[in-house]
Amino acid sequence: MIRSPGAYCLESDLNADADAIVIRSDYVSLDLKGHRLNGPTTPGTQTFGIRVKDASNVEIRNGTIAGFGIGVAITAPKTQPQRGSNTLDNVAIVGSRLRGASLAGDLNRVENSQFRDIGGDSIPDVVHTHGLFIAGAGALVRGNTFSEIRGSQEAPHAEGIALAFSGDLNGSVAENNVFENTPLAQSVDGPKHRSPSTYAIWFGGSGAGTVVAKGNRISNFVNGVIADVHATAFIFDNTMTNTVAPFSTRKKLRLQPGSAGDRPIGAVSTSGNRCVTTDPIVLSLSGRQPLLACETPDDVSFAALETGLANQN
């Protein structure tokens, strides 16, 4: 248990049957120094690799977290739920049964990390598996890799969501990440018995303002970028391969004009302010044409957005 601010490091691999490391202090820097935390992989495990309780300004770097129910969980102080400023950098989270990492609070950063083979738990209440779940505004998720994020085939309506933003997510950015599942859907007779319902990036929550998905590479996800929010979603310079529904939104979706990167494998045509997929594979899988509410933004909008991204970096 870490109860005081400071810099800490892990000197060797650690095997744990319960929570491996618990942090209950602000301003903690934890360097795993290339070592590995190994935890339970039994169905229904409710263990944590690293659990940060009611704290902010915590940095976790340079190591691997394998197994556990949740690899990393960071909750903000109860009296100041917006406090965040936590960092995950160069961390590999592998084989978590329910969720790779969960971060609460504003201004969290996750960079240069890997989320692999997450999910598949068969707890009846488990519906959504997340590689990374962030609740708060101003998050930056950049340069990470997400692969094989899937819910359990045994849980009704189970979904695998690689990256999810929630809550007041204004100003959150997903940039230059790689999302790769192989294949698009696993056979129900396969060894992992995992759900075929997958999402690469999900923006969902009550926050208004702006969210951004830029320069991401997505392959073999049923759904690419979903913006189920009141915020305006800027989606540009992404590459979609073998993605059934590349984009979906309930409010405003802004696709940068001339952005060749946002061409999914199935043709997308525009008609006025609506876009429909013309891919026959999509129609056969969904039974209908997914409609996208699209706008063509002016250059000023994207210039302001690029300035904001540069300032955040």
C-alpha positions as CSV (number, residue, x, y, z in Angstrom):
1,M,0.0,0.0,0.0
2,I,1.4,3.4,-1.0
3,R,0.1,6.1,1.2
4,S,2.5,9.0,0.7
5,P,3.5,11.1,-2.4
6,G,6.8,10.3,-4.0
7,A,8.6,8.2,-6.6
8,Y,8.4,4.4,-6.3
9,C,9.7,1.6,-8.4
10,L,9.3,-2.2,-8.8
11,E,12.5,-4.1,-8.4
12,S,11.3,-7.5,-9.6
13,D,8.3,-9.3,-11.1
14,L,5.4,-9.8,-8.7
15,N,2.8,-12.6,-8.6
16,A,-0.4,-11.8,-6.7
17,D,-3.6,-13.6,-5.8
18,A,-5.4,-10.4,-4.8
19,D,-4.8,-6.7,-5.7
20,A,-1.1,-6.4,-6.5
21,I,-0.5,-2.7,-5.7
22,V,-2.8,-0.2,-4.0
23,I,-2.1,3.6,-4.1
24,R,-4.0,6.0,-1.7
25,S,-2.1,9.2,-2.2
26,D,-1.9,12.1,-4.7
27,Y,1.4,12.8,-6.6
28,V,2.7,9.3,-6.8
29,S,5.1,8.2,-9.6
30,L,5.4,4.4,-10.0
31,D,8.0,3.0,-12.4
32,L,7.6,-0.7,-13.0
33,K,11.1,-0.8,-14.5
34,G,10.2,-3.3,-17.2
35,H,8.9,-5.8,-14.6
36,R,5.6,-7.7,-14.7
37,L,2.6,-7.9,-12.3
38,N,0.9,-11.3,-12.7
39,G,-2.6,-11.9,-11.4
40,P,-5.5,-14.3,-11.4
41,T,-7.2,-15.1,-14.7
42,T,-10.0,-17.2,-13.3
43,P,-13.6,-16.3,-14.5
44,G,-15.3,-13.7,-12.2
45,T,-12.1,-12.5,-10.5
46,Q,-12.5,-9.0,-9.0
47,T,-8.9,-8.3,-8.5
48,F,-6.9,-5.3,-9.6
49,G,-3.3,-5.1,-10.9
50,I,-2.9,-1.5,-9.7
51,R,-5.7,0.2,-7.8
52,V,-5.6,3.9,-7.2
53,K,-8.3,4.9,-4.7
54,D,-9.5,8.6,-4.4
55,A,-6.3,10.1,-5.7
56,S,-5.0,12.2,-8.6
57,N,-1.7,13.1,-10.3
58,V,-0.5,9.5,-10.4
59,E,1.9,8.3,-13.0
60,I,2.4,4.6,-13.9
61,R,5.1,3.7,-16.4
62,N,7.3,1.0,-18.0
63,G,6.0,-2.5,-17.3
64,T,3.4,-5.2,-17.9
65,I,0.3,-6.1,-16.0
66,A,-1.1,-9.5,-16.9
67,G,-4.3,-11.1,-15.7
68,F,-6.6,-9.6,-13.0
69,G,-10.2,-8.5,-13.4
70,I,-9.0,-5.0,-14.1
71,G,-5.4,-4.1,-14.9
72,V,-5.4,-0.5,-13.7
73,A,-8.2,1.3,-12.0
74,I,-7.9,5.0,-10.9
75,T,-10.8,6.7,-9.1
76,A,-10.8,10.5,-8.4
77,P,-11.2,12.0,-4.9
78,K,-14.9,11.7,-3.9
79,T,-15.1,15.4,-3.0
80,Q,-13.4,16.6,-6.2
81,P,-14.4,14.1,-8.9
82,Q,-13.0,16.3,-11.7
83,R,-9.4,15.9,-10.3
84,G,-7.3,13.7,-12.5
85,S,-4.1,14.5,-14.3
86,N,-3.1,10.8,-14.2
87,T,-0.7,9.2,-16.7
88,L,-0.2,5.7,-18.1
89,D,2.9,5.5,-20.3
90,N,4.6,2.5,-21.8
91,V,2.4,0.0,-20.0
92,A,1.3,-3.3,-21.5
93,I,-2.0,-4.6,-20.1
94,V,-2.6,-8.2,-21.1
95,G,-5.4,-10.7,-20.4
96,S,-7.6,-8.7,-18.0
97,R,-10.9,-10.5,-17.6
98,L,-13.1,-7.4,-17.6
99,R,-11.3,-4.2,-18.3
100,G,-7.8,-3.2,-19.2
101,A,-7.7,0.2,-17.5
102,S,-10.2,2.7,-16.1
103,L,-9.3,6.3,-15.3
104,A,-11.5,8.9,-13.7
105,G,-11.1,12.7,-13.6
106,D,-10.1,15.4,-16.0
107,L,-6.9,15.7,-18.1
108,N,-5.8,12.1,-18.0
109,R,-3.1,10.9,-20.5
110,V,-2.5,7.4,-21.8
111,E,0.4,7.1,-24.3
112,N,2.6,4.4,-25.8
113,S,0.8,1.6,-24.2
114,Q,-0.7,-1.8,-25.2
115,F,-4.1,-3.4,-24.4
116,R,-4.2,-7.0,-25.6
117,D,-6.6,-9.9,-25.2
118,I,-9.0,-8.1,-22.8
119,G,-12.4,-9.5,-21.8
120,G,-14.3,-12.7,-22.2
121,D,-15.5,-12.9,-18.7
122,S,-18.8,-14.8,-18.3
123,I,-20.2,-13.0,-15.3
124,P,-23.9,-12.6,-16.0
125,D,-23.9,-8.8,-15.3
126,V,-20.9,-8.2,-17.6
127,V,-22.2,-6.6,-20.8
128,H,-19.3,-4.3,-21.9
129,T,-15.6,-5.2,-21.9
130,H,-13.3,-2.2,-22.3
131,G,-9.7,-2.1,-23.2
132,L,-9.5,1.5,-21.8
133,F,-12.3,3.4,-20.1
134,I,-11.9,7.1,-19.4
135,A,-14.5,9.2,-17.5
136,G,-13.6,12.9,-17.6
137,A,-12.8,15.9,-19.8
138,G,-9.6,16.7,-21.7
139,A,-8.2,13.2,-21.9
140,L,-5.4,12.5,-24.4
141,V,-5.1,8.9,-25.7
142,R,-2.2,8.8,-28.1
143,G,0.1,6.2,-29.7
144,N,-1.4,3.1,-28.1
145,T,-2.2,-0.3,-29.5
146,F,-5.5,-2.2,-28.9
147,S,-6.0,-5.8,-30.0
148,E,-8.5,-8.5,-29.3
149,I,-10.9,-6.6,-27.0
150,R,-14.0,-8.7,-26.9
151,G,-16.9,-9.5,-24.6
152,S,-18.0,-13.0,-23.7
153,Q,-20.1,-14.9,-26.2
154,E,-22.0,-16.4,-23.2
155,A,-23.2,-13.0,-21.9
156,P,-26.3,-11.7,-23.8
157,H,-25.5,-8.6,-25.8
158,A,-21.9,-8.6,-24.7
159,E,-19.7,-6.0,-26.5
160,G,-16.0,-5.4,-26.7
161,I,-15.1,-1.7,-26.7
162,A,-11.4,-1.0,-27.2
163,L,-11.5,2.7,-26.1
164,A,-14.4,4.4,-24.4
165,F,-14.8,8.0,-23.3
166,S,-17.6,8.9,-20.9
167,G,-18.9,11.6,-18.6
168,D,-18.0,15.2,-19.3
169,L,-15.6,14.3,-22.2
170,N,-15.3,17.8,-23.7
171,G,-11.8,18.2,-25.3
172,S,-11.0,14.5,-25.3
173,V,-8.7,13.3,-28.1
174,A,-7.9,9.8,-29.5
175,E,-4.9,10.3,-31.8
176,N,-2.6,8.0,-33.7
177,N,-3.7,4.8,-32.0
178,V,-3.8,1.3,-33.7
179,F,-6.9,-0.9,-33.2
180,E,-6.5,-4.4,-34.6
181,N,-8.7,-7.5,-34.1
182,T,-8.0,-10.7,-36.0
183,P,-10.3,-11.7,-37.5
184,L,-13.4,-9.5,-37.6
185,A,-15.5,-12.1,-35.7
186,Q,-14.3,-15.2,-33.9
187,S,-16.1,-18.5,-34.4
188,V,-18.4,-19.5,-31.6
189,D,-16.6,-22.9,-31.8
190,G,-13.2,-21.2,-31.3
191,P,-11.1,-21.6,-28.1
192,K,-11.9,-18.2,-26.8
193,H,-15.6,-18.2,-27.4
194,R,-15.8,-14.4,-27.6
195,S,-18.5,-12.0,-28.8
196,P,-18.4,-10.7,-32.4
197,S,-19.8,-7.3,-31.3
198,T,-16.8,-4.9,-31.3
199,Y,-16.2,-1.2,-31.2
200,A,-12.8,0.6,-31.7
201,I,-13.6,4.1,-30.3
202,W,-16.7,5.0,-28.4
203,F,-17.5,8.6,-27.3
204,G,-20.4,8.4,-24.9
205,G,-21.6,10.7,-22.1
206,S,-23.4,13.9,-21.2
207,G,-20.6,16.3,-22.0
208,A,-21.0,19.0,-24.7
209,G,-18.2,20.7,-26.6
210,T,-15.8,18.8,-28.9
211,V,-14.2,15.4,-29.2
212,V,-11.6,14.3,-31.7
213,A,-10.6,11.0,-33.4
214,K,-7.5,11.7,-35.5
215,G,-5.0,9.6,-37.3
216,N,-6.1,6.3,-35.9
217,R,-5.8,3.0,-37.8
218,I,-8.7,0.6,-37.3
219,S,-9.1,-2.9,-38.7
220,N,-11.4,-5.9,-38.1
221,F,-13.8,-4.0,-35.8
222,V,-17.5,-4.2,-36.5
223,N,-17.9,-0.5,-35.5
224,G,-15.2,2.1,-36.1
225,V,-15.8,5.4,-34.4
226,I,-19.1,5.9,-32.5
227,A,-20.1,9.4,-31.2
228,D,-23.1,8.8,-29.0
229,V,-22.8,12.2,-27.4
230,H,-24.1,15.8,-27.4
231,A,-20.6,17.0,-28.3
232,T,-19.5,17.7,-31.9
233,A,-17.2,14.9,-33.1
234,F,-14.3,15.8,-35.4
235,I,-13.2,12.6,-37.2
236,F,-10.4,12.8,-39.7
237,D,-7.2,11.2,-41.1
238,N,-8.3,7.8,-39.9
239,T,-7.8,4.6,-41.8
240,M,-10.6,2.0,-41.7
241,T,-10.1,-1.6,-42.9
242,N,-12.8,-4.4,-42.8
243,T,-15.0,-2.3,-40.6
244,V,-18.8,-2.8,-41.0
245,A,-20.0,0.5,-39.7
246,P,-17.1,3.0,-39.9
247,F,-18.8,6.0,-38.3
248,S,-22.0,6.6,-36.3
249,T,-23.3,9.6,-34.4
250,R,-26.5,10.9,-32.9
251,K,-25.4,14.6,-33.2
252,K,-22.8,16.4,-35.3
253,L,-20.1,14.5,-37.1
254,R,-17.5,16.5,-38.9
255,L,-15.4,14.8,-41.6
256,Q,-12.5,16.9,-42.9
257,P,-13.0,17.5,-46.6
258,G,-10.4,15.8,-48.8
259,S,-9.3,13.4,-46.0
260,A,-8.6,10.2,-47.9
261,G,-7.8,8.4,-44.7
262,D,-11.5,8.2,-43.7
263,R,-12.3,5.9,-46.6
264,P,-13.6,2.6,-45.2
265,I,-13.5,-0.6,-47.1
266,G,-17.1,-0.2,-48.1
267,A,-18.0,2.9,-50.2
268,V,-19.5,5.8,-48.4
269,S,-21.5,8.3,-50.5
270,T,-22.8,11.7,-49.4
271,S,-26.2,13.2,-50.2
272,G,-26.8,16.6,-48.7
273,N,-26.1,16.4,-45.0
274,R,-26.6,12.6,-44.8
275,C,-24.2,9.8,-45.6
276,V,-25.1,6.2,-46.2
277,T,-23.0,3.1,-46.7
278,T,-23.4,1.3,-50.1
279,D,-21.4,-1.7,-49.1
280,P,-23.5,-4.9,-49.7
281,I,-21.7,-6.7,-46.9
282,V,-22.9,-4.0,-44.5
283,L,-26.5,-4.3,-45.7
284,S,-26.4,-8.1,-45.3
285,L,-25.0,-7.9,-41.8
286,S,-27.1,-5.1,-40.5
287,G,-30.3,-5.5,-42.5
288,R,-30.5,-1.8,-43.1
289,Q,-28.3,1.1,-44.1
290,P,-26.6,2.8,-41.1
291,L,-27.2,6.6,-41.5
292,L,-24.6,9.2,-40.5
293,A,-25.4,12.8,-39.8
294,C,-22.6,14.6,-41.6
295,E,-21.4,18.1,-41.9
296,T,-18.6,19.6,-44.0
297,P,-16.8,22.0,-41.7
298,D,-15.1,25.1,-43.0
299,D,-11.4,25.6,-42.9
300,V,-11.6,27.9,-39.9
301,S,-13.2,25.1,-37.7
302,F,-10.3,22.7,-38.4
303,A,-7.7,25.4,-38.1
304,A,-9.0,26.2,-34.6
305,L,-9.1,22.5,-33.8
306,E,-5.5,21.9,-35.0
307,T,-4.4,24.9,-32.8
308,G,-6.1,23.4,-29.8
309,L,-4.4,20.0,-30.4
310,A,-1.0,21.7,-30.7
311,N,-1.5,23.5,-27.4
312,Q,-2.6,20.3,-25.7
313,N,0.5,18.5,-26.9
